[in-house]
Structure formats: structure tokens, C-alpha cells
Amino acid sequence: MQERIIEIIVYLLGEFQQQNSQYNYVDISKQLVSRGYTESEINLAFSWVFNHLQRQNAGTSEQFEYSPASNRILHDVEKLVISSEAYGYLIQLRHLGLLSDYELEMVIENSINMNTSTITIDDIKSITASILFDLDSNNSWNGIFFHPGTNTIH
């Protein structure tokens, strides 16, 4: 379920970044339902996006930040493991504002530590979900448990 929520969040952030887009949340929700997402997944994604935007506006500081004009280049070892499609998707997540520079590094590090020959887009979605929905004390999702394979929230 977490990967599906990441897909919705990517869609929402893309919609929100369009300059001439009016934020009609009902229409966006209907589009997502027509794509096969459940209302609870959509609501959870909206909630995460709004919480994320509030934290950004509150000026929460990360461990570090790259220069705004810079792009992260993969090391040769990282290139061996992370497919070009997965890296492109990762860059998209960063440019949409879904991942901070620090979180981008965490995804890359976790990708290398997976002990697999190739990291795919689905792997990036899974790793990103595990980082963004981590239940540590710094996360707004504290107290929410995702049961694998269902849309049940406990």
C-alpha cells in the first residue's frame, strides 16, 4: 500500500506544481479513483502532502542541503546497482519536493545496502515509502501503522 501512496503523492505534487492549475481537490480525487486508487489511499496521500508542505513552510532544517542548482550524480558503484530508470524516478521525486537532499541520500544509501543486483522504480518507491513513512519521533505519521497489502490504518 505504501508504494501506491507514493504514486498518488507524486501525482499530487505534479498537479500542484503546474502554474495554471486550479486546485480542485474533488476533481483530483475523482481522477485518482478512476485510476484505481481507494479513497483511503487518496486521503492519506493528501494528508501527507499537506503535512509535508506545512513542515517545509515552518522551516524545519535538514542535516544538509545541496545548492539549488546542483544535481546529485551517482558514483560508479551506485550506477552499477541503481538502474537509469530508477535514478530518473528518484530525481523526479527530488524535483517534485517529495524528498529532501538528506532523504535523497538515504534512498541511495538504502538502495546500495539492499544486496540486489539492480534497483528498479518499484524498489525506489518501496525505499522512499519506508523513509517517508518511518514511525520515528520526528515524523508526523507517528502512531500510524500500515498493514502490508491492505488499506487498513491502525
C-alpha positions in Angstrom: 0.0 0.0 0.0 2.8 2.4 0.8 4.1 2.3 -2.8 0.6 3.2 -4.1 0.5 6.2 -1.7 3.9 7.3 -3.1 2.4 7.1 -6.6 -0.5 9.3 -5.5 1.8 11.8 -3.8 3.9 12.1 -6.9 0.8 12.7 -8.9 -0.5 15.3 -6.4 2.8 17.2 -6.3 3.0 17.2 -10.1 -0.5 18.7 -10.2 0.3 21.3 -7.6 3.4 22.4 -9.4 1.5 23.3 -12.6 1.4 27.1 -12.7 -2.0 27.4 -14.3 -3.6 24.5 -12.3 -6.6 25.3 -10.1 -6.6 23.1 -7.0 -9.9 21.4 -7.3 -9.3 18.6 -4.8 -12.6 16.9 -5.6 -11.7 16.6 -9.3 -8.2 15.4 -8.5 -9.7 12.8 -6.1 -12.1 11.6 -8.8 -9.3 11.3 -11.3 -7.3 9.2 -8.8 -10.3 7.0 -8.0 -10.8 6.4 -11.8 -7.2 5.2 -11.9 -8.0 2.5 -9.3 -6.8 4.1 -6.1 -9.0 3.8 -3.0 -10.4 6.8 -1.2 -8.5 6.0 2.0 -5.2 5.9 -0.1 -6.1 9.2 -1.6 -7.0 10.8 1.7 -3.8 9.5 3.3 -1.7 10.9 0.4 -3.5 14.3 0.6 -2.8 14.4 4.3 0.8 13.5 3.9 1.3 16.2 1.2 -0.3 18.9 3.4 1.7 17.9 6.5 4.9 17.9 4.3 4.2 21.3 2.9 3.5 22.7 6.4 6.8 21.3 7.7 8.6 22.9 4.7 7.0 26.3 5.4 7.8 26.0 9.1 11.5 26.0 8.1 12.4 22.6 9.5 16.1 22.2 8.9 17.6 19.0 7.4 21.1 17.6 8.0 22.3 19.4 4.9 21.2 20.9 1.6 22.7 20.9 -1.8 22.9 24.1 -3.8 19.5 24.7 -5.5 21.1 24.5 -9.0 23.0 21.3 -8.3 22.1 17.7 -9.2 23.3 14.6 -7.4 25.4 12.4 -9.7 25.8 8.7 -8.9 29.1 7.2 -8.1 30.3 4.4 -10.3 29.3 1.8 -7.8 25.9 3.3 -7.4 25.4 3.3 -11.1 26.0 -0.4 -11.2 23.1 -1.0 -8.8 20.6 1.7 -9.5 19.0 1.4 -12.9 18.9 4.6 -15.1 15.1 4.5 -15.0 15.1 4.2 -11.2 17.6 7.0 -10.9 15.4 9.2 -13.2 12.4 8.5 -11.0 14.5 9.3 -7.9 15.5 12.7 -9.5 11.8 13.3 -10.3 10.9 12.7 -6.6 13.6 15.2 -5.6 12.5 17.9 -8.1 8.8 17.5 -7.0 9.9 18.2 -3.5 8.9 14.8 -2.2 12.4 14.1 -1.0 14.8 16.5 0.7 18.5 16.3 -0.1 19.1 14.3 3.0 16.2 11.9 2.2 17.6 11.5 -1.3 20.9 10.4 0.2 19.1 8.0 2.5 17.3 6.4 -0.5 20.5 6.0 -2.4 22.3 4.5 0.6 19.4 2.1 1.3 19.4 1.1 -2.4 23.1 0.2 -2.2 22.6 -1.8 1.0 19.7 -3.9 -0.4 22.1 -6.6 -1.7 20.4 -6.9 -5.0 21.9 -6.6 -8.5 19.6 -3.9 -9.8 17.3 -1.4 -8.2 14.1 -0.7 -10.1 11.5 2.0 -9.9 9.4 -0.2 -7.7 12.3 -0.6 -5.4 12.7 3.2 -5.2 9.0 3.5 -4.4 9.4 1.0 -1.6 12.5 2.5 -0.2 11.1 6.0 -0.4 7.9 4.9 1.4 9.9 3.3 4.1 11.8 6.5 4.7 8.9 8.9 4.4 6.5 6.9 6.5 9.0 5.9 9.1 7.4 5.9 12.5 10.2 7.8 14.4 9.5 10.7 16.7 10.3 13.3 14.1 7.6 12.1 11.7 4.1 13.3 11.5 2.9 9.7 10.9 3.8 8.7 14.4 1.2 6.2 15.7 0.0 5.1 12.2 0.7 1.5 11.2 0.5 0.3 7.6 -0.5 -3.3 7.4 1.1 -4.9 4.2 -1.3 -5.5 1.4 -4.3 -3.6 2.8 -5.5 -0.1 3.2 -6.2 -0.5 6.9 -4.8 2.1 9.2 -4.4 1.3 12.9 
